[in-house]
């Protein structure tokens, strides 16, 4: 059965959902099913197949045949930036939402976001999210996904808390609903000369240019991690893309004349991004390339000096950056060892606390089970007493009925004898 098109449900789609897809046959069905099951039915889902070589094209074709709201665009492999930008050009919805092909969402995600957008006439709506660890098939709550307390209630702009702007907005595209006209009027696009970190120049310019920003309250998106095939898991092929993205961000902020106000937010986000991208490289040659580039000119080109490190609260990031400035790989190794040791100790502590909590819960469960058994025994005893009372009551009722029946029977016989005596007085 073919579902109604978005145009049949309304004059135009309320939301255009953009999904770049490359070899996602394992997770794509769950993603699309969750989007087509949205409580806001008047949507279009634009899937851009970025040159997939697995069963992805067939999966998309099947969905397109059964639900006209899903549209498929195919292109040679060019990366997620060009895929998303192509979808932005053809999107017909009032709002845009970018979803990764291995993510999935609750049915109320889009309806809730649109309601907030219209309540506050917002250009951007920020969405809290959950992580989904694919290795253990478990959702993980992440309170840091949207630190709402850092900004005023209702709607706001970056001016309300410049230092927390980038850490709140984040660069990922799937935690934002954006007004389509806002995106197009400001020529906000994904950076298409990089394969990774392409979302920096989409999300952060949106944060700066938005006149009204609002937030939803409850997480309704699950972002899948640890699948081993995402772009971030294979980024050694594009090790310096993040530097080019941060350079473009610096140029944008200087062009907008807001670098001074957003300097701290820029410094913390970019410095942390450099550390993260360096330490998550898996190939030694890629690591050496990035380390050497950051030491020789990369940090300088990003306007980060060693003196700036005093403004960064994250001690782990500072230790790594100092090692880069000193061109000291042994120092970096030591800093990373300290970070990993701290993380290990924290993990052990959490595991111990979870074990103690489990032991306490098991003890409470045993107590509850014992109390339940006692209650069941009491109920059985009461039921036995009730049965005995019912039996006694039934015997009493039967005896009473017998006496009444005998009395009723005696009365007609007595009357009958009286009548006979009256007719035959001689007797």
Beta strands, then each sheet from edge to edge (+ up, - down):
strand 1: 15-21
strand 2: 43-50
strand 3: 70-75
strand 4: 95-98
strand 5: 104-105
strand 6: 124-126
strand 7: 130-133
strand 8: 138-141
strand 9: 176-179
strand 10: 213-215
strand 11: 221-225
sheet 1: 3+ 2+ 1+ 4+ 9- 6+ 10+
sheet 2: 5+ 11- 7- 8+
end
